[in-house]
Amino acid sequence: MKRFNSLIHFAVIFFGSFFLLSSASAQDNYLLDDDSAEPLYLDFIYPPKQKKPERTNFIKDEILLLYPTEKGNQINTLTKKYNLKTASKSILGSVKTGILVAKTNGQNPLKLSASINKKEKSVEAATNNIYKPAITSFRNAYSMSDTGVRAAHKTTKGAGVTVCMVDTPVDIYHPSLSNAFIETLDLFPFDQINQESMLHGTSIAGVLVSQNPYIGIAPKAKLYAVGAFKAEKHYPSSLKGASSDVAKAIDACIQHKSDVINLSFTGGKDPLVEKMVKKAIEIGITVVAAAGNGGKWGSTIYPALIPGVLTATAIDENKKLFNMADKGNFIDYAAPGVDILTIAPEGKYKLVTGTSISSAHVSGVVALLVSQNRNKSISSTLTETALDLGKPGRDSEFGDGLVNASRALEVINKQ
């Protein structure tokens, strides 16, 4: 009997232990502690999700209200309802959209825009996002021969084409621009004494239409320069553009019947700016943007990532990629962007580096092609005639390769 009881006792212990072990192993996200009835979560295997930090790339005390122009009479009611103070009102005529920039009176723009979008159907609320020029430094110069621009100038210099640039204001009194066809629209007053407020735009204008044969890619094209970026108060070198101003600038480019729009700046994803860029592409305008200077792979730089935009990265005189250029499947073409001679305010010249410059270079090449044939697909022509760089075929560093104006013109002129 004692032996029988011992066997029963052993069986209870054995099968009970087996049951406990099986139960514990079934809990694939925790273990049972012998001294506690509470589960011990294996944080080192299943770490808790980190809370994503709130983005900060927007103007801290502003919000945008977007509305169909026919519903403009309702907008004042909404500003009172949400304790907003109107800063400015404008109309984006090309997309029939009203845009109201409002001060939030201390309210968090992210939370406020989310709340308005949840409760209201007649408007779309958004943060007034910030963009920055895509330029970095100044070094030595090299020529435009690598992209066939010198040879292309024997055929065309871009006459009859309008290039619109959204940038800082431009020093139109620079001697290198004295015979250029330039029209300007500045969305706000700017300090003409502060050279920084005009530096980036003047440098980009130089690459586009300078009359200096070593600088201007399309010197006979008409330039419509829209000033949408300004220097931050007390920080003259800090240049920023709000998404509301960028949207208005792109709308002005569209209304001006531009053929090419150059966007030498970068920022985060923004529905308003994306809407305007897509509208421009939809009606046949070629939009060129800078790839960004963050030195990242798989970058999320906008407006470069918007479908249909031609994105330009920067290379040096040895056809090596600029070491700070962003990389990814969104890169379309390479162009000179390291050690580039261009102009600066007060009649000066600078040597600049950045994807801002390569974007302007591609925009200038596009202007040369459009001047010869408006019906030919620009992107397919550039792809067909680009010089393959890096890995064979299209890649994430150089896209389809280095643009070549003279080879592209040969293809276009055969049509």
C-alpha positions as CSV (number, residue, x, y, z in Angstrom):
1,M,0.0,0.0,0.0
2,K,2.9,2.3,0.9
3,R,4.4,1.6,-2.5
4,F,1.1,2.3,-4.3
5,N,0.7,5.7,-2.4
6,S,4.2,6.6,-3.4
7,L,3.5,5.9,-7.0
8,I,0.4,8.1,-6.8
9,H,2.4,10.9,-5.1
10,F,5.1,10.6,-7.8
11,A,2.5,10.7,-10.6
12,V,0.8,13.8,-9.1
13,I,4.2,15.6,-8.9
14,F,5.3,14.5,-12.3
15,F,2.1,15.3,-14.3
16,G,1.5,18.4,-12.2
17,S,5.0,19.7,-13.1
18,F,4.5,18.8,-16.7
19,F,1.2,20.7,-16.8
20,L,2.8,23.8,-15.2
21,L,5.7,23.7,-17.6
22,S,3.4,23.3,-20.6
23,S,1.2,26.1,-19.4
24,A,4.2,28.4,-18.8
25,S,5.7,27.6,-22.3
26,A,2.3,28.4,-23.9
27,Q,2.7,32.0,-22.6
28,D,5.0,33.1,-25.3
29,N,5.3,36.6,-24.1
30,Y,5.9,36.0,-20.4
31,L,7.2,33.5,-17.7
32,L,5.6,32.6,-14.4
33,D,7.7,33.5,-11.4
34,D,7.7,30.8,-8.6
35,D,7.2,33.5,-6.0
36,S,4.5,35.5,-7.6
37,A,1.1,34.9,-9.3
38,E,1.8,37.9,-11.6
39,P,3.4,37.4,-15.0
40,L,6.9,38.8,-15.6
41,Y,7.0,40.3,-19.1
42,L,10.2,39.7,-21.1
43,D,11.0,43.3,-22.0
44,F,14.3,42.3,-23.4
45,I,12.6,40.1,-25.9
46,Y,9.4,42.1,-26.5
47,P,10.4,45.7,-25.7
48,P,7.6,48.2,-25.2
49,K,7.0,50.5,-28.2
50,Q,8.6,53.8,-27.9
51,K,6.3,56.8,-28.3
52,K,7.1,58.6,-31.5
53,P,8.2,62.2,-30.8
54,E,6.0,65.0,-32.0
55,R,7.4,66.6,-35.2
56,T,8.5,70.2,-34.9
57,N,9.0,71.2,-38.5
58,F,6.2,73.8,-38.5
59,I,5.6,77.4,-37.3
60,K,4.8,77.0,-33.6
61,D,1.9,79.5,-33.3
62,E,0.2,79.2,-36.7
63,I,-2.3,76.9,-38.4
64,L,-3.7,76.8,-41.9
65,L,-7.3,76.5,-42.8
66,L,-8.0,75.4,-46.4
67,Y,-11.4,75.7,-47.9
68,P,-13.2,75.8,-51.3
69,T,-13.4,79.3,-52.5
70,E,-17.2,79.2,-52.7
71,K,-17.3,78.6,-48.9
72,G,-15.3,81.5,-48.0
73,N,-18.1,83.1,-46.0
74,Q,-17.9,80.3,-43.4
75,I,-14.3,80.7,-42.5
76,N,-14.7,83.7,-40.1
77,T,-17.2,81.7,-38.0
78,L,-14.6,78.9,-37.6
79,T,-11.8,81.2,-36.5
80,K,-14.1,82.5,-33.7
81,K,-15.2,79.0,-32.8
82,Y,-11.6,77.8,-32.3
83,N,-10.2,81.0,-30.8
84,L,-8.0,81.8,-33.8
85,K,-6.7,85.2,-35.0
86,T,-6.4,85.7,-38.8
87,A,-2.9,86.5,-39.9
88,S,-3.5,86.5,-43.7
89,K,-5.9,85.3,-46.3
90,S,-5.2,84.4,-50.0
91,I,-6.6,82.4,-52.8
92,L,-4.9,79.6,-54.7
93,G,-6.6,80.3,-58.0
94,S,-5.3,77.3,-59.9
95,V,-6.9,74.8,-57.5
96,K,-9.8,77.1,-56.4
97,T,-8.8,76.9,-52.7
98,G,-8.8,79.6,-50.1
99,I,-6.0,79.6,-47.6
100,L,-6.2,81.3,-44.2
101,V,-3.1,81.6,-42.0
102,A,-4.2,82.0,-38.4
103,K,-2.5,82.5,-35.0
104,T,-3.4,79.7,-32.6
105,N,-3.3,81.9,-29.4
106,G,-1.2,79.4,-27.6
107,Q,-2.9,76.2,-28.8
108,N,-0.8,73.3,-30.0
109,P,-1.1,73.4,-33.9
110,L,-0.7,69.6,-34.2
111,K,-3.5,68.8,-31.8
112,L,-5.7,71.7,-33.0
113,S,-5.5,70.8,-36.6
114,A,-6.3,67.1,-35.8
115,S,-9.3,68.3,-33.7
116,I,-10.6,70.6,-36.5
117,N,-10.3,67.9,-39.1
118,K,-12.2,65.5,-37.0
119,K,-15.1,67.9,-36.3
120,E,-15.4,70.1,-39.4
121,K,-16.2,69.0,-42.9
122,S,-16.1,72.4,-44.7
123,V,-12.4,73.0,-44.1
124,E,-9.1,71.2,-43.9
125,A,-6.7,72.2,-41.1
126,A,-2.9,71.8,-41.4
127,T,0.2,73.0,-39.7
128,N,2.2,75.7,-41.5
129,N,5.2,73.5,-42.3
130,I,8.8,74.8,-42.7
131,Y,11.1,74.3,-45.7
132,K,14.8,75.1,-46.0
133,P,17.1,75.8,-48.9
134,A,19.1,72.8,-50.0
135,I,22.6,74.4,-50.1
136,T,25.6,73.7,-48.0
137,S,29.0,75.2,-48.7
138,F,31.4,77.1,-51.0
139,R,34.5,75.7,-52.7
140,N,36.2,75.6,-56.2
141,A,34.6,75.9,-59.6
142,Y,34.5,73.6,-62.6
143,S,32.9,74.0,-66.1
144,M,29.5,72.9,-67.5
145,S,31.1,70.8,-70.2
146,D,30.2,67.5,-68.5
147,T,26.5,68.0,-69.1
148,G,26.8,69.1,-72.7
149,V,25.5,72.6,-72.0
150,R,28.3,74.4,-73.8
151,A,27.6,72.4,-77.0
152,A,23.8,72.9,-76.5
153,H,24.2,76.7,-76.4
154,K,25.2,76.6,-80.1
155,T,21.6,75.5,-80.8
156,T,19.6,77.1,-78.0
157,K,19.9,79.2,-74.9
158,G,16.3,78.7,-73.7
159,A,14.5,81.6,-75.6
160,G,10.7,81.5,-75.3
161,V,10.7,79.4,-72.1
162,T,9.6,80.6,-68.7
163,V,11.3,79.1,-65.7
164,C,9.7,79.8,-62.3
165,M,11.8,79.5,-59.2
166,V,10.4,79.4,-55.6
167,D,13.2,80.6,-53.4
168,T,14.4,83.6,-51.5
169,P,14.3,87.1,-53.1
170,V,16.9,87.7,-55.8
171,D,19.3,90.6,-56.2
172,I,18.2,91.5,-59.7
173,Y,20.8,94.3,-59.9
174,H,23.7,91.9,-60.1
175,P,25.7,92.8,-63.3
176,S,25.5,89.1,-64.4
177,L,21.7,89.5,-64.6
178,S,21.6,92.9,-66.2
179,N,20.5,91.6,-69.6
180,A,18.4,88.7,-68.3
181,F,14.6,88.5,-68.7
182,I,13.6,88.5,-65.0
183,E,10.2,89.2,-63.3
184,T,9.9,89.0,-59.6
185,L,7.2,88.5,-57.0
186,D,8.1,88.7,-53.3
187,L,5.4,87.5,-51.0
188,F,6.6,89.7,-48.1
189,P,8.9,92.7,-47.6
190,F,12.5,91.7,-47.1
191,D,15.6,93.4,-45.7
192,Q,17.7,94.3,-48.8
193,I,20.6,95.2,-46.5
194,N,20.7,91.6,-45.2
195,Q,22.6,89.8,-48.0
196,E,21.7,86.4,-46.5
197,S,18.0,87.1,-47.3
198,M,18.9,87.1,-51.0
199,L,21.9,84.8,-51.2
200,H,20.3,81.5,-52.0
201,G,17.8,82.8,-54.5
202,T,20.5,84.9,-56.2
203,S,22.8,81.9,-56.5
204,I,20.0,79.8,-58.0
205,A,19.0,82.6,-60.4
206,G,22.6,82.7,-61.5
207,V,22.7,79.0,-62.4
208,L,19.4,79.4,-64.3
209,V,19.8,82.6,-66.3
210,S,23.1,84.4,-65.6
211,Q,24.5,86.0,-68.7
212,N,28.0,84.9,-67.7
213,P,28.8,82.0,-70.2
214,Y,30.5,80.0,-67.4
215,I,27.4,80.2,-65.1
216,G,24.0,80.4,-66.8
217,I,22.4,77.2,-68.2
218,A,19.5,78.9,-70.0
219,P,20.5,82.6,-70.3
220,K,17.8,83.5,-72.8
221,A,14.9,81.9,-70.8
222,K,12.5,84.2,-68.9
223,L,12.8,83.9,-65.1
224,Y,9.9,84.4,-62.8
225,A,11.4,84.6,-59.4
226,V,9.0,84.2,-56.5
227,G,10.4,85.1,-53.1
228,A,8.8,82.7,-50.5
229,F,11.8,82.2,-48.1
230,K,13.0,84.7,-45.7
231,A,15.8,85.0,-43.0
232,E,14.6,84.4,-39.5
233,K,14.6,87.5,-37.3
234,H,18.0,88.0,-35.5
235,Y,19.4,85.0,-37.4
236,P,20.2,86.3,-40.9
237,S,21.7,83.0,-42.1
238,S,18.7,80.9,-41.1
239,L,16.4,80.8,-44.2
240,K,13.0,79.3,-43.9
241,G,9.8,79.1,-46.0
242,A,6.3,78.2,-44.6
243,S,4.2,75.8,-46.5
244,S,1.5,78.5,-46.9
245,D,4.0,80.7,-48.7
246,V,5.4,77.9,-50.7
247,A,1.9,76.9,-51.9
248,K,1.1,80.5,-52.8
249,A,4.4,80.7,-54.7
250,I,3.7,77.6,-56.7
251,D,0.2,78.9,-57.5
252,A,1.8,82.1,-58.8
253,C,4.1,79.9,-61.0
254,I,1.0,78.2,-62.4
255,Q,-0.9,81.4,-63.0
256,H,2.1,82.8,-64.7
257,K,2.0,79.9,-67.3
258,S,5.5,78.7,-66.5
259,D,7.1,75.9,-68.4
260,V,9.4,74.8,-65.6
261,I,9.3,75.2,-61.8
262,N,12.5,74.9,-59.8
263,L,12.2,73.9,-56.1
264,S,15.7,74.0,-54.6
265,F,14.5,73.3,-51.1
266,T,13.6,70.4,-48.8
267,G,11.1,69.7,-46.0
268,G,8.7,67.1,-44.7
269,K,5.5,65.7,-46.4
270,D,2.9,68.4,-46.6
271,P,-0.5,67.9,-48.2
272,L,-1.0,71.5,-49.3
273,V,2.4,71.8,-51.1
274,E,1.9,68.3,-52.6
275,K,-1.5,69.4,-53.9
276,M,0.1,72.4,-55.7
277,V,3.0,70.4,-57.1
278,K,0.6,67.8,-58.5
279,K,-1.5,70.5,-60.0
280,A,1.5,71.9,-61.8
281,I,2.5,68.5,-63.1
282,E,-1.1,67.8,-64.2
283,I,-1.2,70.7,-66.5
284,G,2.1,69.9,-68.1
285,I,4.6,72.0,-66.1
286,T,8.0,70.2,-65.5
287,V,8.8,70.4,-61.8
288,V,12.4,69.9,-60.7
289,A,13.4,69.5,-57.0
290,A,16.6,69.1,-54.9
291,A,17.4,65.6,-53.5
292,G,18.5,67.0,-50.1
293,N,21.8,67.2,-48.3
294,G,21.2,65.0,-45.3
295,G,23.4,62.2,-46.4
296,K,20.7,59.6,-45.7
297,W,19.5,56.4,-47.5
298,G,15.8,56.1,-48.1
299,S,15.3,59.7,-47.3
300,T,11.7,61.1,-46.9
301,I,12.6,64.5,-48.4
302,Y,9.8,66.5,-50.0
303,P,8.9,67.9,-52.5
304,A,11.5,65.5,-54.1
305,L,9.4,62.4,-53.3
306,I,6.2,63.7,-54.9
307,P,5.3,61.5,-57.9
308,G,6.1,63.2,-61.2
309,V,8.8,65.5,-59.8
310,L,12.2,65.3,-61.4
311,T,14.7,64.9,-58.5
312,A,18.3,66.0,-59.0
313,T,21.3,64.9,-56.9
314,A,24.7,66.5,-57.0
315,I,28.1,65.2,-58.3
316,D,31.5,66.7,-58.4
317,E,34.0,67.2,-61.3
318,N,35.1,63.6,-61.0
319,K,31.5,62.4,-61.4
320,K,31.5,61.3,-57.8
321,L,28.4,61.7,-55.7
322,F,28.3,64.6,-53.3
323,N,29.0,63.0,-49.9
324,M,26.1,64.6,-48.2
325,A,23.5,63.9,-50.9
326,D,20.4,61.9,-49.8
327,K,20.0,58.6,-51.6
328,G,16.9,56.5,-52.6
329,N,14.7,55.3,-55.3
330,F,13.3,58.8,-55.7
331,I,16.6,60.1,-57.3
332,D,16.0,60.7,-61.1
333,Y,19.1,62.4,-62.4
334,A,22.6,63.7,-61.4
335,A,24.0,67.1,-62.3
336,P,26.9,69.3,-61.2
337,G,26.4,70.4,-57.6
338,V,29.8,70.5,-56.0
339,D,32.2,73.4,-56.4
340,I,29.9,75.4,-58.7
341,L,30.6,79.0,-59.6
342,T,27.6,81.3,-59.4
343,I,26.6,84.8,-58.4
344,A,25.9,86.4,-55.0
345,P,24.3,89.7,-53.8
346,E,26.1,93.0,-54.3
347,G,27.8,92.0,-57.6
348,K,29.8,89.2,-56.0
349,Y,30.5,85.6,-57.1
350,K,30.5,82.5,-55.0
351,L,31.5,78.9,-55.2
352,V,28.7,76.7,-54.0
353,T,27.8,73.1,-53.1
354,G,24.5,71.4,-52.6
355,T,21.6,69.7,-54.4
356,S,20.0,73.1,-54.7
357,I,22.5,73.8,-57.4
358,S,22.1,70.5,-59.2
359,S,18.3,71.1,-59.2
360,A,18.8,74.5,-60.9
361,H,21.2,72.9,-63.4
362,V,18.6,70.3,-64.4
363,S,15.8,73.0,-64.6
364,G,18.1,74.9,-67.0
365,V,18.7,71.9,-69.1
366,V,14.9,71.3,-69.2
367,A,14.4,74.8,-70.4
368,L,16.8,74.3,-73.3
369,L,14.9,71.2,-74.3
370,V,11.5,72.8,-74.0
371,S,12.6,75.7,-76.2
372,Q,13.2,73.2,-79.0
373,N,10.2,70.9,-78.6
374,R,7.3,71.3,-76.3
375,N,5.6,68.1,-77.3
376,K,8.4,65.7,-76.5
377,S,8.5,64.0,-73.1
378,I,11.3,65.7,-71.2
379,S,11.8,62.9,-68.6
380,S,12.0,60.1,-71.2
381,T,14.5,62.2,-73.3
382,L,16.7,62.9,-70.3
383,T,16.6,59.2,-69.3
384,E,17.4,58.0,-72.8
385,T,20.4,60.3,-73.1
386,A,21.8,60.4,-69.5
387,L,25.3,59.1,-68.8
388,D,25.0,56.1,-66.6
389,L,26.9,56.4,-63.3
390,G,27.5,54.1,-60.4
391,K,25.9,50.6,-60.7
392,P,24.7,49.7,-64.2
393,G,21.2,51.0,-64.9
394,R,19.1,53.2,-62.6
395,D,20.3,53.2,-59.0
396,S,19.6,54.9,-55.7
397,E,22.6,57.2,-55.9
398,F,22.6,58.7,-59.4
399,G,19.1,57.8,-60.7
400,D,19.3,57.4,-64.4
401,G,22.6,59.2,-64.6
402,L,24.2,62.5,-65.5
403,V,22.0,64.7,-67.6
404,N,23.4,65.6,-71.0
405,A,21.8,68.6,-72.8
406,S,23.5,68.2,-76.2
407,R,22.6,64.5,-76.5
408,A,19.1,65.2,-75.4
409,L,18.8,68.0,-78.0
410,E,19.9,65.6,-80.7
411,V,17.1,63.2,-79.8
412,I,14.5,66.0,-79.6
413,N,15.5,67.6,-83.0
414,K,15.1,64.3,-84.7
415,Q,11.4,64.3,-83.9
